[in-house]
Amino acid sequence: MTTPSPFSFDTPADAERAAELRRVKALATLVLAFTLALFVVAKWLLNVHPAFGFVAAFAEAATIGGLADWYAVVALFKRPLGLPIPHTAIIQSNQQRIADKLGEFIEVHFLEAGPVEAKLKEIDFGTFIADWLRDRKRSDDLARFALRLLPEAFSATETSGLMTFIIRRLNSQLQSIDLAPLAAGTLRGFVQQGRHQILFDDLLRVMHDTLTQVETMAMIREKVRAELPTLLRLYRADKFLVNKIVASATAFFEEVRADSRHPFRGEFDRMVLNFVDRLGTDKAYVERIDGLKRDLLARPELADLARTVWANTKSFIERSAAGETQVLQHHLAGMFVKAGEVLASDAELRGEINQGLVAVLRSFVADQKSGVSTFISDQVKSWNMAQLISLIEVNIGRDLQYIRFNGSLIGGLAGLALYTIEFLLRLL
């Protein structure tokens, strides 16, 4: 248990209250002394005039009332005149019980689920978070704070072995992924969206451009010339054939490209879909893709790339945390501000945040309220009671001293009333 710091009365307000308490104490003591002196003088002058009997009765009862209330006020905090009188120094004598009851009272009446939930529901956490994040200075401070933590987090990840665990876990997860169905599903979606036709058009354009190049036509002509009989070569039939072949092919490509419903496109669709189906079900394709995946993950270049990316990222974050570059900080601050703006404009999201936080905090308070009660009780038990009593006296002692004034006044009036009744009875 930590030792609580001593109470301090050095603030101007405490000093002012302490001075006022001393003044009221002195005034109450002067009133008591005055009533006692008045009683003595009135008793001494009783033979001069009967009216002094009334004065003496008032002063006597006022003195007794003032003394009784002085005793009551002092007994609350300490032993009157230092005497070991029973049932005095009430607060000091009951410190343990007061501590336990205070902790129990707070647990039962302040930390019950109903009142806690009702109070939490009054708080608009979502709006508070949105307003906080939308403040550019606060977002900058939050980004700067996060950047200061990131280098330590990176270093801890490296030294604790967490990085090795993450790499192994990630590699294990990647190895367990069945890429064949994934690739087949991706390609099927690609085809369903018609995006493969764009690729088909590009392929037709490339084939058209390739066939019409001089180098390509010369190469095809040489191939055709080598296959023709000598007689046809003399008549340069190879050139005629190549020109006809290229012209027919390019015309066909242009026809297909210009007609979105061309039958050849349908054949291309069927060919692609057939490939997609085989990719997802054919065991040979599945094994080949898994082999490529294993070979890729086993390559040292991939590990080197991961280490390089990690080192560069760490270096960049360290430079950002050191203030060498403001790019990441500005980016993070912008993200926080944007998040605040989105949250401010989304009432449904704010409601979900409020509900979630209420549920979490309600559960947290329910789990910890007994601990809070014990903590409060232990703290009160460890307090220096002399200092605590001084604190209480400084804050409420002035009002308690007015009890002494009231005691003198009420006692004096009561004594005067009783003396008046006695006086009237003697006259009868």
KAJO-V769721 format. One record per run of one state. SS is the DSSP state (h for helix, s for strand, l for the rest). FROM is the first residue (numbers start at 1). TO is the last residue. If there is no record, write none. Layout:
BEGIN
<<SS | FROM | TO> <SS | FROM | TO>>
END
This chain:
BEGIN
<<l | 1 | 11> <h | 12 | 44> <l | 45 | 50> <h | 51 | 77> <l | 78 | 79> <h | 80 | 82> <l | 83 | 89> <h | 90 | 93> <l | 94 | 94> <h | 95 | 110> <l | 111 | 112> <h | 113 | 121> <l | 122 | 124> <h | 125 | 134> <l | 135 | 135> <h | 136 | 159> <l | 160 | 161> <h | 162 | 176> <l | 177 | 178> <h | 179 | 192> <l | 193 | 194> <h | 195 | 211> <l | 212 | 213> <h | 214 | 227> <l | 228 | 229> <h | 230 | 234> <l | 235 | 236> <h | 237 | 258> <l | 259 | 262> <h | 263 | 281> <l | 282 | 282> <h | 283 | 298> <l | 299 | 299> <h | 300 | 321> <l | 322 | 326> <h | 327 | 345> <l | 346 | 346> <h | 347 | 382> <l | 383 | 384> <h | 385 | 427> <l | 428 | 428>>
END
